[in-house]
Amino acid sequence: MTSGVIVLIGSFILLLILRVPIALTLVASSLITGIYLGIDPAAIVQRMVGGLNSFSLLAIPFFILAGEIMNEGGNFPQVDQPG
């Protein structure tokens, strides 16, 4: 393995052991690895934000919202109760 991969995996595991939330762990380990490899942190953040501008990612919160609306409206069968 290259040293960048070792830094990435090592920082990821270390932050998980320290009980840092997974989203922050992903961001921090990416930034740590980028700084180690000499990549501009602004470029790393720009690529991360650019990845979030995906139209297909909007389906996830809207799917959850639709489920909550159907659950509160009462026209949605209870999945966790048999029969």
VOLO-344493 format. One record per atom (N, C-alpha, C): residue number from 1; residue in one letter; atom name; x, y, z. Coordinates in Angstrom, 3 decimals, m for minus. Each point is the difference from the previous one (the first is absolute). Layout:
<nodes>
NUM_A_CA_X_Y_Z
...
</nodes>
This chain:
<nodes>
1_M_N_0.835_m1.180_0.000
1_M_CA_m0.835_1.180_0.000
1_M_C_0.882_1.246_0.000
2_T_N_m0.517_1.037_m0.608
2_T_CA_0.742_1.248_0.005
2_T_C_m0.206_0.711_1.336
3_S_N_0.850_0.976_0.259
3_S_CA_m0.081_0.695_1.286
3_S_C_m1.293_0.809_0.125
4_G_N_m0.534_0.510_m1.126
4_G_CA_m1.258_0.741_0.049
4_G_C_m1.162_m0.868_0.441
5_V_N_m0.035_m1.231_m0.480
5_V_CA_m1.070_m0.927_0.383
5_V_C_0.117_m0.343_1.478
6_I_N_1.223_m0.173_0.470
6_I_CA_0.208_m0.322_1.411
6_I_C_m0.450_1.160_0.884
7_V_N_0.325_1.236_m0.406
7_V_CA_m0.439_1.171_0.767
7_V_C_m1.522_0.098_m0.014
8_L_N_m0.622_m0.235_m1.150
8_L_CA_m1.456_0.080_m0.110
8_L_C_m0.681_m1.023_0.899
9_I_N_0.389_m1.247_m0.112
9_I_CA_m0.635_m1.059_0.792
9_I_C_0.324_0.157_1.478
10_G_N_1.256_0.354_0.299
10_G_CA_0.395_0.175_1.399
10_G_C_m0.751_1.131_0.675
11_S_N_m0.116_1.146_m0.672
11_S_CA_m0.725_1.118_0.603
11_S_C_m1.487_m0.315_0.111
12_F_N_m0.536_m0.714_m0.970
12_F_CA_m1.412_m0.387_0.052
12_F_C_m0.277_m0.899_1.196
13_I_N_0.821_m1.021_0.184
13_I_CA_m0.197_m0.936_1.115
13_I_C_0.234_0.699_1.338
14_L_N_1.022_0.850_0.072
14_L_CA_0.278_0.717_1.237
14_L_C_m1.172_0.899_0.398
15_L_N_m0.549_0.716_m0.955
15_L_CA_m1.130_0.877_0.304
15_L_C_m1.241_m0.800_0.383
16_L_N_m0.177_m1.167_m0.602
16_L_CA_m1.132_m0.846_0.399
16_L_C_0.173_m0.521_1.417
17_I_N_1.225_m0.356_0.360
17_I_CA_0.269_m0.469_1.363
17_I_C_m0.254_1.120_1.008
18_L_N_0.291_1.237_m0.398
18_L_CA_m0.245_1.150_0.868
18_L_C_m1.467_0.409_0.025
19_R_N_m0.848_m0.765_m0.681
19_R_CA_m1.451_0.188_m0.024
19_R_C_m0.411_1.330_m0.622
20_V_N_0.714_0.417_m1.034
20_V_CA_m0.376_1.177_m0.779
20_V_C_m1.114_m0.443_m0.959
21_P_N_m1.029_0.811_m0.208
21_P_CA_m1.068_m0.382_m0.929
21_P_C_0.557_m0.318_m1.400
22_I_N_m0.655_m0.928_m0.687
22_I_CA_0.509_m0.533_m1.256
22_I_C_0.154_1.081_m1.064
23_A_N_m0.915_0.954_m0.060
23_A_CA_0.111_1.052_m1.012
23_A_C_1.251_0.839_0.233
24_L_N_0.232_0.364_1.248
24_L_CA_1.201_0.766_0.318
24_L_C_1.260_m0.833_m0.183
25_T_N_m0.086_m1.285_0.265
25_T_CA_1.143_m0.891_m0.207
25_T_C_0.385_m0.047_m1.468
26_L_N_m0.975_m0.101_m0.879
26_L_CA_0.287_m0.026_m1.436
26_L_C_0.645_1.298_m0.467
27_V_N_m0.538_1.129_0.460
27_V_CA_0.544_1.298_m0.400
27_V_C_1.410_0.177_0.550
28_A_N_0.171_m0.280_1.287
28_A_CA_1.300_0.221_0.634
28_A_C_1.077_m0.912_m0.572
29_S_N_m0.316_m1.272_m0.211
29_S_CA_1.015_m0.910_m0.534
29_S_C_0.366_0.366_m1.441
30_S_N_m0.964_0.496_m0.757
30_S_CA_0.310_0.459_m1.362
30_S_C_0.897_1.227_0.024
31_L_N_m0.309_0.940_0.888
31_L_CA_0.826_1.200_0.106
31_L_C_1.406_m0.329_0.498
32_I_N_0.100_m0.877_0.990
32_I_CA_1.306_m0.394_0.533
32_I_C_0.843_m0.645_m1.091
33_T_N_m0.601_m0.895_m0.764
33_T_CA_0.727_m0.671_m1.072
33_T_C_0.397_0.983_m1.091
34_G_N_m0.899_0.901_m0.343
34_G_CA_0.309_1.002_m1.018
34_G_C_1.144_0.899_0.416
35_I_N_m0.008_0.438_1.240
35_I_CA_1.096_0.833_0.496
35_I_C_1.302_m0.789_0.012
36_Y_N_m0.068_m1.271_0.383
36_Y_CA_1.190_m0.851_m0.003
36_Y_C_0.570_m0.141_m1.414
37_L_N_m0.881_m0.097_m0.985
37_L_CA_0.448_m0.168_m1.383
37_L_C_0.315_1.321_m0.691
38_G_N_m0.223_1.118_0.681
38_G_CA_0.323_1.296_m0.565
38_G_C_m1.065_0.573_m0.907
39_I_N_m1.228_m0.460_0.141
39_I_CA_m1.117_0.521_m0.790
39_I_C_m0.597_1.189_0.741
40_D_N_m0.378_1.033_m0.743
40_D_CA_m0.576_1.193_0.590
40_D_C_m1.323_m0.352_0.686
41_P_N_m0.163_0.336_1.290
41_P_CA_m1.257_m0.322_0.701
41_P_C_m1.231_0.627_m0.653
42_A_N_0.151_1.166_m0.622
42_A_CA_m1.143_0.626_m0.672
42_A_C_m0.479_m0.862_m1.163
43_A_N_0.930_m0.636_m0.695
43_A_CA_m0.373_m0.879_m1.113
43_A_C_m0.744_m1.233_0.508
44_I_N_0.417_m0.511_1.145
44_I_CA_m0.664_m1.177_0.572
44_I_C_m1.433_0.353_0.387
45_V_N_m0.168_1.135_0.692
45_V_CA_m1.335_0.421_0.421
45_V_C_m0.876_0.284_m1.215
46_Q_N_0.567_0.604_m1.033
46_Q_CA_m0.770_0.296_m1.209
46_Q_C_m0.491_m1.286_m0.662
47_R_N_0.829_m1.019_m0.032
47_R_CA_m0.425_m1.281_m0.579
47_R_C_m1.083_m0.665_0.845
48_M_N_0.109_0.122_1.341
48_M_CA_m1.022_m0.580_0.879
48_M_C_m1.348_0.677_m0.209
49_V_N_m0.001_1.318_m0.049
49_V_CA_m1.250_0.743_m0.193
49_V_C_m0.567_m0.265_m1.391
50_G_N_0.873_m0.100_m0.981
50_G_CA_m0.455_m0.299_m1.358
50_G_C_m0.668_m1.365_m0.091
51_G_N_0.456_m0.949_0.796
51_G_CA_m0.610_m1.323_0.009
51_G_C_m1.389_m0.011_0.617
52_L_N_m0.281_0.988_0.859
52_L_CA_m1.318_0.070_0.622
52_L_C_m1.047_0.624_m0.904
53_N_N_0.410_0.660_m1.049
53_N_CA_m0.937_0.636_m0.925
53_N_C_m0.526_m1.008_m1.020
54_S_N_m0.424_m1.120_0.475
54_S_CA_m0.510_m1.052_m0.859
54_S_C_m1.525_m0.038_0.099
55_F_N_m0.658_0.039_m1.134
55_F_CA_m1.453_m0.010_m0.024
55_F_C_m0.564_m1.291_0.575
56_S_N_0.688_m1.117_m0.216
56_S_CA_m0.523_m1.284_0.484
56_S_C_0.054_m0.109_1.518
57_L_N_0.863_0.777_0.666
57_L_CA_0.039_m0.042_1.456
57_L_C_m1.231_0.642_0.633
58_L_N_m0.741_0.794_m0.756
58_L_CA_m1.215_0.607_0.525
58_L_C_m1.091_m1.037_0.254
59_A_N_0.100_m1.154_m0.625
59_A_CA_m1.022_m1.029_0.171
59_A_C_m0.015_m0.545_1.426
60_I_N_1.130_m0.019_0.673
60_I_CA_0.077_m0.586_1.339
60_I_C_m0.846_0.770_1.005
61_P_N_0.197_1.325_0.182
61_P_CA_m0.851_0.689_0.982
61_P_C_m1.467_0.061_m0.420
62_F_N_m0.282_0.065_m1.290
62_F_CA_m1.395_0.022_m0.436
62_F_C_m0.678_m1.352_0.236
63_F_N_0.736_m1.080_m0.108
63_F_CA_m0.554_m1.320_0.287
63_F_C_m0.335_m0.110_1.488
64_I_N_0.891_0.503_0.844
64_I_CA_m0.255_m0.016_1.443
64_I_C_m1.197_0.885_0.332
65_L_N_m0.072_1.173_m0.621
65_L_CA_m1.138_0.906_0.220
65_L_C_m1.312_m0.658_m0.419
66_A_N_m0.018_m0.670_m1.136
66_A_CA_m1.218_m0.677_m0.459
66_A_C_m0.422_m1.085_0.983
67_G_N_0.944_m0.733_0.528
67_G_CA_m0.320_m1.034_0.987
67_G_C_m0.570_0.594_1.277
68_E_N_0.567_1.120_0.452
68_E_CA_m0.517_0.651_1.200
68_E_C_m1.406_0.541_m0.222
69_I_N_m0.253_0.569_m1.164
69_I_CA_m1.339_0.522_m0.302
69_I_C_m1.015_m1.129_m0.036
70_M_N_0.347_m1.111_m0.642
70_M_CA_m0.935_m1.131_m0.058
70_M_C_m0.215_m0.610_1.375
71_N_N_1.038_m0.034_0.813
71_N_CA_m0.124_m0.569_1.338
71_N_C_m0.897_0.866_0.879
72_E_N_0.168_1.310_m0.058
72_E_CA_m0.820_0.904_0.808
72_E_C_m1.432_0.077_m0.520
73_G_N_m0.185_m0.189_m1.293
73_G_CA_m1.332_0.069_m0.579
73_G_C_m0.862_m1.211_0.306
74_G_N_0.601_m1.087_0.362
74_G_CA_m0.747_m1.191_0.371
74_G_C_m0.359_m0.909_m1.164
75_N_N_0.366_0.348_m1.222
75_N_CA_m0.332_m0.844_m1.137
75_N_C_1.155_m0.917_m0.382
76_F_N_0.906_m0.191_0.918
76_F_CA_1.178_m0.823_m0.246
76_F_C_m0.026_m1.161_0.995
77_P_N_m0.011_m1.256_m0.470
77_P_CA_m0.062_m1.122_0.940
77_P_C_1.264_m0.081_0.848
78_Q_N_m0.185_m0.441_1.224
78_Q_CA_1.140_m0.149_0.897
78_Q_C_0.813_m1.204_m0.421
79_V_N_1.234_0.252_m0.404
79_V_CA_0.854_m1.052_m0.521
79_V_C_0.574_m0.850_1.130
80_D_N_0.220_0.603_1.166
80_D_CA_0.646_m0.715_1.093
80_D_C_m0.949_m0.883_0.791
81_Q_N_m1.297_0.054_m0.265
81_Q_CA_m0.953_m0.830_0.727
81_Q_C_m0.586_m1.055_m0.937
82_P_N_0.108_m1.283_0.365
82_P_CA_m0.534_m1.042_m0.894
82_P_C_m1.528_0.014_m0.028
83_G_N_m0.529_m0.397_m1.150
83_G_CA_m1.427_m0.166_m0.152
83_G_C_m0.712_1.251_m0.103
</nodes>
